Amino acid sequence: MAGQLKFACGARVRVSDDHHWAAGAGGIITTYPSFISETATGELVNETTMAVPTLQGIVYQSWVTFEEPQHDSDGNGPYAAGMIDNSALASLQ
């Protein structure tokens, strides 16, 4: 699990170009808002990482505040922030 907890609050990141939404977006890792941590199906691991159960197993996601608002894969939005799989994030620092 330690490898999944790779982003500290304030880290600059970029979403991979092939992620299903916010592809290529830059942003900052921030703490999960209470309305998300209280209603999400996942379990908050620390202030920036949530373990989300999926059919493929646990996926670790971070809360990213985007440099520019993003639309989701359904075209909804724009959203100022969102949950992004850690596997789709690269550090810019």
Secondary structure, 3 states (H helix, E strand, C coil): CHHHCCCCCCCEEEECCCCCCCCCCEEEECCCCHHHHCCCCCEECCCCEEEEEECCEEEEEEEEEEEEEECCCCCCCCEEEEEEEHHHEEECC
